[in-house]
Amino acid sequence: MSKTFATLGMSLNGFIAGPNSRPDNPLGDGGTRIHEWVYGVEAWRARQNVNGGRTNQDDDIVRENFTRAGAYIMGRHMFAEGEVGWSDPPPFRAPVFVLTHTPRDPWIRQGGTTFTFVTEGIDTALALARQVSQDKDVQISGGADTVRQFFNAGLLDELQIHLAPLVLGAGVRLFAGSSSGQQMSTRMDRTVGGRPGRVGRQERTWRCFSRSRCQRRTVSGRTRSRSRRRTSRGNDVRSAARKARSSGANLTLVPAPSCRSRTVIW
């Protein structure tokens, strides 16, 4: 059976969007800064119908996620923010199922994207997405509440977080209200990106698998005068990971390469 996965950007203190998000202010105040690493890569630009872009490990990650997704699920608020800004064809190139309380006829776009509006909840949306995914994985695109619903229901197989080296003062937290009813443990998955041979700060990295033992490894950074700042940032990362470990999903965290450290997938 195909997997369900989510891939989201997040600030060091746990926000995936800034405050005041709305259709004319997508991702909220300052929220686009979380995703600056992706805007210049070729795979992302191609899905925005723009030529050119960088081809590197960042591009490989974006391209891999686009390739593996055979269908998408998102919440009504994410759709409302994107509806006014997505080009035609939209970036998905696959069926999209929108969770909503308001019935609406399907919205057919170019490139193989049809937005189908689902009023029966996440189980129905997932069943419909799997029917049309052609054995590919189903991506839970967001926003935070939609990802948490799948997370808390144990329906999210993998969570990939692109951890941006910035702190937002307010906004939407991914793990707020997450369930603690399921057990999860972790191990190192893989390391990508960053400058070869240079690690800007200390990271603790995990990949989470339910009912397995937790192994923890440290990628050590420079030990000069930045130790206090590294410790502070490490605490932010560990706090987010502790909250995530209380659920039964696999967790994959990807710090953005712009932090000049090795990018690690947890």
Residue, then its C-alpha position, 0 to 999 in steps of 0.5 A: m500500500s502507498k504511504t502518506f507523507a507530509t513535507l513542511g517548512m518550519s522555523l527553529n521555534g516550531f512555526i510553519a506559518g506567520p501570523n495573519s495568514r489569508p488569501d492575500n497574505p499566504l503563509g502569513d507575516g514573514g512565513t515565506r522566509i521559511h521556504e526561501w531555500v526552495y524558491g531557486v531550485e529547478a524542480w520547484r520553479a518548473r512546477q510554477n511554470v518558470n524556467g531555470g533554477r539550481t540543480n543540487q541536493d535541494d533540487d533532488i529533495v524537491r524533485e523526489n517529493f514531486t515524483r513520489a506523490g500520486a495525489y494530494i490532500m489539503g485543508r480548506h484554508m490552504f486551498a483558499e490561500g493557493e486558489v488566488g495565486w496558483s498558476d494554471p496548470p497548478p504545481f501539483r499535476a495530480p488529483v487534489f482532495v480538499l477537506t471542507h465543510t462546504p460542498r462544491d463542484p470539482w474544480i478542473r485545471q490543466g496538467g492533470t489537477t482536479f480539486t475535489f472537495v471532501t466533506e466526510g473527513i480525513d478517512t474518506a479523503l485518504a480513501l479517495a486519494r489512494q484510489v487515484s494515486q496509481d500506487k504512488d504515495v499520498q502527500i498531506s500538503g497542509g496546513a497545520d491542522t490537516v497535518r495534525q489530524f492525520f498525525n493524531a489519527g495515526l494515518l501519517d507514515e512520514l513527516q519531513i520538516h525543512l528546518a529553517p535557521l530563523v525564529l518567528g515571533a508568532g504564527v501557526r505551530l505545527f505540533a500545537g494540540s498533537s495527541s500523546g496517545q501513541q508511542m514512537s521511537t527514533r533513529m538516524d535516517r540520512t544527512v544531506g546538503g550543507r557545505p562539505g566538511r562544515v557544520g555550523r551548529q550541533e544537531r540531534t537527529w532522529r528518524c521515528f519508527s513506532r515500536s522500535r528502540c530509539q538511537r540518537r546521534t550527534v553531528s558536532g559543529r564548531t566549538r568556538s564562541r557559538s556554543r551558547r547559540r548552538t545550545s539554544r537552537g538545539n533546545d528548540v529542535r529537541s523540544a519539537a522532536r519530543k512533541a513529535r515523538s508522542s505520536g505514532a508517525n515516522l518523523t523526518l526533519v530536514p534543516a534548510p541548507s541556508c543555515r550553513s550546516r549539514t542538512v539532516i533528515w530525521 
